Amino acid sequence: MADTPILRVRGLQKSFSGIVAARDISVDVAAGEIIGIIGANGAGKTVFVNMITGYLKPSGGTIHYDGRDITGIRPRDATHVGVCRSFQISQVFMTMTVRENLQIALAIARQKGMAMLRPIDQPDLRRACDEIMAQYRIAGYAEAEVSTLSQGVRKLLDIAMAVVAEPRILLLDEPTSGVSAEEKFAIMDIVISALKQSGTAVLFVEHDMEIVERYVDRVLAFYQGEVICDAPPAAALTDPKVLEYVIGERVASVDGNGGVSTGAAHA
């Protein structure tokens, strides 16, 4: 991994009507690094992702991407500079085919100016579409209407549509949400393999600790708008604060009289 971070966040803050949703977040992300973002509902995970991708403007702090200040950037501009995302609910056109969805995404990402007036079924876009479908193992569904597909295949399509702009950073919001237990590892194998090949840095919000433990290089654990742990998964998933405030396990501690007490879980 490169020594110079591709993403550098310093002192990031966000408040809504006096309620603090993000407090003094400072994080570096290296090129090609895979980071899992964990925390209970309302911990600040999605607020953090939304600030990085331009869907929320920070109340304070800075975001630098590849040496450029992108604090408060608009979502479309973030995509154009190389910071893309997918959402918890797949952003796909349900009445269109897999191929049509991808060709629309490719046309938006790759055609500029007057070229936007060209039909989307161009030979170059079709070739690029075929390559992406093969990479994400969805070529067999190319002519299928999206509404007929499983949630797992829709997730693969959604992520494939997010990467057509060839981002250097991809933020995923719960990529296995709504996916069956039988599908989740196969889907993540495909996604992580494809993104590693392209050297894309990945930050993904996830509640499934099996997914986090298996795929990430590093974990950011959030609680009440703050990062309470930034460590490799083996250390993060055994950290007392993470166990108590994120995973929700009771944590044994020694009280002032030398006795053992058990802290309440915070699921």
C-alpha positions as CSV (number, residue, x, y, z in Angstrom):
1,M,0.0,0.0,0.0
2,A,1.1,3.5,-0.7
3,D,2.7,5.5,2.2
4,T,0.7,8.6,1.3
5,P,-3.0,8.2,2.1
6,I,-5.4,8.5,-0.7
7,L,-8.0,9.8,1.7
8,R,-7.2,11.9,4.7
9,V,-9.9,13.1,7.1
10,R,-9.1,15.5,9.9
11,G,-11.4,16.7,12.7
12,L,-14.6,16.0,10.9
13,Q,-17.7,17.3,12.7
14,K,-21.5,17.2,11.9
15,S,-24.3,18.6,14.0
16,F,-28.1,18.7,13.3
17,S,-29.9,21.4,15.3
18,G,-27.4,21.1,18.1
19,I,-27.3,17.3,18.1
20,V,-23.8,16.0,17.4
21,A,-23.8,13.2,14.8
22,A,-20.0,13.2,14.2
23,R,-17.3,14.4,16.5
24,D,-13.7,15.0,15.7
25,I,-13.2,12.1,13.2
26,S,-9.7,11.7,11.9
27,V,-8.9,8.8,9.6
28,D,-6.3,8.0,6.9
29,V,-7.1,5.5,4.1
30,A,-4.4,4.0,2.0
31,A,-4.8,3.1,-1.7
32,G,-6.3,-0.4,-2.0
33,E,-7.1,-0.7,1.7
34,I,-10.3,-2.5,2.7
35,I,-12.0,-1.0,5.8
36,G,-15.1,-2.2,7.6
37,I,-17.2,0.5,9.3
38,I,-19.2,-0.9,12.3
39,G,-21.5,0.5,15.0
40,A,-25.0,0.3,16.4
41,N,-27.8,2.2,14.6
42,G,-27.4,5.9,15.0
43,A,-23.6,5.6,15.8
44,G,-22.6,7.9,13.0
45,K,-21.5,5.4,10.3
46,T,-23.7,6.6,7.5
47,V,-23.2,10.3,8.4
48,F,-19.5,9.7,8.0
49,V,-20.0,8.0,4.6
50,N,-22.4,10.7,3.5
51,M,-19.9,13.5,4.3
52,I,-17.1,11.7,2.4
53,T,-19.3,11.3,-0.7
54,G,-20.8,14.8,-0.6
55,Y,-24.4,13.9,0.5
56,L,-23.9,15.9,3.7
57,K,-21.8,19.0,4.3
58,P,-19.5,18.8,7.4
59,S,-20.0,21.3,10.2
60,G,-16.2,21.3,10.6
61,G,-13.0,19.6,9.7
62,T,-11.5,18.7,6.3
63,I,-11.6,15.9,3.8
64,H,-8.6,15.5,1.4
65,Y,-8.7,13.0,-1.5
66,D,-5.5,12.3,-3.4
67,G,-4.1,15.6,-2.0
68,R,-7.1,17.7,-3.0
69,D,-9.5,19.3,-0.6
70,I,-13.0,17.9,-1.3
71,T,-14.7,19.1,1.9
72,G,-18.3,19.8,1.0
73,I,-18.0,18.5,-2.6
74,R,-21.2,17.7,-4.5
75,P,-22.1,14.0,-5.0
76,R,-21.8,14.2,-8.8
77,D,-18.4,15.9,-8.5
78,A,-17.2,13.4,-6.0
79,T,-18.0,10.6,-8.5
80,H,-16.2,12.4,-11.3
81,V,-13.0,12.8,-9.2
82,G,-13.0,9.1,-8.2
83,V,-15.1,8.8,-5.0
84,C,-18.1,6.6,-5.6
85,R,-20.7,4.8,-3.4
86,S,-23.5,2.3,-3.4
87,F,-26.5,2.4,-1.1
88,Q,-28.2,-0.1,1.3
89,I,-31.2,-0.3,-1.0
90,S,-30.0,-1.1,-4.5
91,Q,-30.3,1.9,-6.8
92,V,-31.3,0.0,-10.0
93,F,-34.0,0.3,-12.6
94,M,-36.3,-2.6,-11.8
95,T,-38.2,-2.7,-15.1
96,M,-35.0,-2.7,-17.2
97,T,-32.5,-5.5,-17.9
98,V,-29.1,-5.9,-16.3
99,R,-27.5,-4.9,-19.5
100,E,-29.6,-1.7,-19.8
101,N,-28.9,-0.7,-16.3
102,L,-25.1,-1.0,-16.8
103,Q,-25.2,0.7,-20.2
104,I,-27.0,3.7,-18.7
105,A,-24.4,3.9,-15.8
106,L,-21.6,3.6,-18.3
107,A,-23.0,6.3,-20.6
108,I,-23.4,8.7,-17.6
109,A,-19.9,8.0,-16.3
110,R,-17.9,7.9,-19.6
111,Q,-19.7,10.2,-22.1
112,K,-19.3,13.9,-21.7
113,G,-20.7,16.9,-23.5
114,M,-22.3,16.2,-26.9
115,A,-21.4,12.6,-26.5
116,M,-24.2,12.3,-24.0
117,L,-26.6,12.6,-26.9
118,R,-25.3,9.4,-28.4
119,P,-27.5,6.2,-28.1
120,I,-26.4,4.1,-25.1
121,D,-26.1,0.9,-27.2
122,Q,-22.7,1.8,-28.7
123,P,-20.1,-0.9,-29.5
124,D,-17.6,0.6,-27.0
125,L,-20.2,0.7,-24.2
126,R,-21.4,-2.8,-25.0
127,R,-17.9,-4.2,-24.8
128,A,-17.3,-2.4,-21.5
129,C,-20.6,-3.7,-20.2
130,D,-19.7,-7.3,-21.2
131,E,-16.4,-7.0,-19.3
132,I,-18.0,-5.6,-16.2
133,M,-20.7,-8.3,-16.2
134,A,-18.1,-11.0,-16.5
135,Q,-16.1,-9.5,-13.7
136,Y,-19.1,-9.4,-11.4
137,R,-20.4,-12.8,-12.5
138,I,-23.7,-11.4,-13.7
139,A,-23.3,-12.1,-17.5
140,G,-25.8,-14.9,-17.3
141,Y,-28.5,-12.4,-16.3
142,A,-27.7,-9.8,-19.0
143,E,-31.1,-9.9,-20.6
144,A,-33.1,-10.5,-17.5
145,E,-35.4,-7.9,-16.1
146,V,-34.0,-6.8,-12.7
147,S,-37.3,-7.3,-10.9
148,T,-37.0,-11.0,-11.5
149,L,-33.6,-11.4,-9.9
150,S,-32.6,-12.3,-6.4
151,Q,-31.5,-9.6,-4.0
152,G,-28.0,-11.0,-4.2
153,V,-27.8,-10.5,-7.9
154,R,-29.3,-7.0,-7.6
155,K,-26.6,-6.1,-5.1
156,L,-23.9,-7.3,-7.5
157,L,-25.5,-5.2,-10.3
158,D,-25.7,-2.1,-8.0
159,I,-22.0,-2.4,-7.0
160,A,-21.0,-3.0,-10.6
161,M,-22.9,0.2,-11.6
162,A,-21.0,2.1,-8.9
163,V,-17.6,1.1,-10.3
164,V,-18.1,1.9,-13.9
165,A,-16.6,5.3,-13.2
166,E,-13.4,3.5,-12.2
167,P,-13.3,5.0,-8.7
168,R,-10.1,4.9,-6.5
169,I,-12.4,4.9,-3.4
170,L,-15.7,3.0,-3.2
171,L,-18.0,3.4,-0.2
172,L,-20.6,0.6,0.3
173,D,-23.6,0.9,2.6
174,E,-24.3,-2.6,4.0
175,P,-23.5,-4.6,0.8
176,T,-25.0,-7.9,2.3
177,S,-28.2,-6.3,3.7
178,G,-31.2,-8.3,2.6
179,V,-29.0,-11.0,1.1
180,S,-29.6,-14.6,2.2
181,A,-27.0,-16.3,4.4
182,E,-26.3,-18.7,1.6
183,E,-25.4,-15.9,-0.8
184,K,-23.5,-13.4,1.3
185,F,-20.0,-15.0,1.2
186,A,-20.2,-15.7,-2.5
187,I,-21.3,-12.2,-3.2
188,M,-18.5,-10.7,-1.1
189,D,-15.9,-13.0,-2.7
190,I,-16.9,-11.6,-6.1
191,V,-16.9,-8.0,-5.0
192,I,-13.7,-8.0,-3.0
193,S,-11.8,-10.0,-5.6
194,A,-12.9,-7.5,-8.4
195,L,-12.0,-4.4,-6.3
196,K,-8.6,-5.8,-5.3
197,Q,-7.8,-6.4,-8.9
198,S,-8.5,-2.7,-9.7
199,G,-6.6,-1.5,-6.6
200,T,-9.7,0.3,-5.3
201,A,-9.8,1.4,-1.7
202,V,-13.1,0.2,-0.1
203,L,-14.9,1.4,3.0
204,F,-18.1,-0.5,3.8
205,V,-20.7,-0.2,6.5
206,E,-21.6,-3.7,7.8
207,H,-23.5,-5.2,10.7
208,D,-22.5,-8.8,10.0
209,M,-19.3,-9.4,12.0
210,E,-18.5,-12.6,10.0
211,I,-18.3,-10.5,6.9
212,V,-16.1,-7.9,8.7
213,E,-13.8,-10.5,10.2
214,R,-13.3,-12.3,6.9
215,Y,-12.8,-9.5,4.4
216,V,-11.3,-6.3,5.9
217,D,-7.8,-5.1,6.6
218,R,-9.0,-2.7,9.2
219,V,-12.1,-1.8,11.3
220,L,-13.4,1.6,12.2
221,A,-15.9,1.2,15.1
222,F,-18.3,4.1,15.8
223,Y,-20.2,5.0,18.9
224,Q,-22.2,8.2,19.4
225,G,-20.5,9.9,16.5
226,E,-17.0,9.1,17.4
227,V,-14.4,6.4,16.3
228,I,-13.8,4.3,19.4
229,C,-11.6,1.8,17.8
230,D,-9.4,1.8,14.6
231,A,-7.5,-1.5,14.4
232,P,-7.1,-4.7,12.4
233,P,-10.2,-7.0,12.8
234,A,-8.6,-9.4,15.3
235,A,-7.9,-6.6,17.7
236,A,-11.0,-4.5,17.0
237,L,-13.5,-7.4,17.4
238,T,-12.1,-8.2,20.8
239,D,-11.7,-4.6,22.0
240,P,-13.7,-4.1,25.2
241,K,-15.4,-0.9,23.9
242,V,-16.4,-2.6,20.7
243,L,-17.7,-5.7,22.5
244,E,-19.8,-3.5,24.8
245,Y,-21.0,-0.6,22.5
246,V,-21.1,-2.2,19.1
247,I,-21.5,-6.0,19.4
248,G,-23.5,-5.7,22.5
249,E,-21.8,-8.3,24.7
250,R,-21.5,-7.9,28.4
251,V,-17.9,-7.1,29.4
252,A,-16.5,-8.3,32.7
253,S,-14.5,-5.7,34.7
254,V,-13.0,-5.5,38.2
255,D,-14.7,-3.1,40.6
256,G,-13.1,-0.9,43.2
257,N,-13.4,-3.6,45.9
258,G,-11.6,-6.3,43.8
259,G,-14.9,-8.0,42.8
260,V,-16.0,-8.7,39.2
261,S,-18.9,-6.8,37.8
262,T,-20.6,-7.1,34.4
263,G,-21.3,-4.0,32.3
264,A,-24.6,-3.6,30.6
265,A,-24.7,-4.4,26.9
266,H,-25.4,-1.6,24.4
267,A,-26.7,-3.3,21.3
